[in-house]
Amino acid sequence: MSCSEDNLIVMAVACAYAIKKTKKKFESVVSHGLKTELRLQPDDWRNYLRMDEETYIELLNLVTPFIKRKDTIMRTAITPHERLTATLRFLATGRNYEDLKFSTIISPQALSQIIPETCEAIYQSLHKEYMKIWFAKGKGVLGIIR
């Protein structure tokens, strides 16, 4: 290889690194910025997630052990906050994954994994307390106790 080809390769690697670093910074700012903005306006928080901040924090603490993932060498994991927010937004609006990717900055492919996992975690966390079902022998579900 010639010197100019080496320089071109080094510049390409440097550009790729700079783009990756900028994208990571942007994603962090958007996620943190949205959370901060919603905290400043409680009505917006309630409108966006369909619950108040106190309930959200309580739910986040309950589901975090089920939905937390480890960072890898290749990428940082999607945080429990981002997972829960995307799921609640999906449940609140009924929007599809393609629409949600713009407000969450998470790919539709990842959302298709995250949302069912988080729904399962919500169910596992809350079903004993809020969804009490009683059975009779051989007759199946008789009713739901509220």
PyMOL commands that set and color helices and strands:
alter all, ss='L'
color gray80, all
select helices_A, chain A and resi 3-40+42-49+53-67+80-93+97-104+108-130
alter helices_A, ss='H'
color red, helices_A
select strands_A, chain A and resi 132-136+140-145
alter strands_A, ss='S'
color yellow, strands_A
deselect
rebuild
show_as cartoon
